[in-house]
Structures are given as C-alpha cells and as structure tokens.
Amino acid sequence: MDIKDLDLKGLNIKKEKIKELLYFDKQGWLKELNEVKVFFKKFEKDFPVELWYEFNKMYRAVQEY
C-alpha cells in the first residue's frame, strides 16, 4: 500500500509515522511462520486439516507480498 492512497485529511500525523505504522516485515513474518510450522508439525495427524489450510493460505499471501 502506498501512503498516497490514504485519505489523511484532518489527521495530525506525520507521513513518516504512517509509513512506520504500515511497515510490513516480510522476512520477519516468514521466519515466524516457519517457526509456527515446526510447532504445528508436532501434532502430526491430530492437527486439524482446516488449520493447515488457513496456515498455508497465510504463508502464500506473505510470500506473494
């Protein structure tokens, strides 16, 4: 998302602060998701398929960002 796409009229917030608030640490998220995956795998076949589906959906979304 580009900051110019936001309507900031009436807000007394510096653009630098907005950029800081909207920052997305892709590598940090991928690292965290890989750690979550290791944790999830500990449950083996008892882990719900639906949660794997949601996890994989999130992982792909982060990778594609």
Sequence and secondary structure as in RCSB ss.txt:
>XXXX:A:sequence
MDIKDLDLKGLNIKKEKIKELLYFDKQGWLKELNEVKVFFKKFEKDFPVELWYEFNKMYRAVQEY
>XXXX:A:secstr
  GGGS  TT    HHHHHHHH   HHHHHHHHHHHHHHHHTTGGGS HHHHHHHHHHHHHHHH 
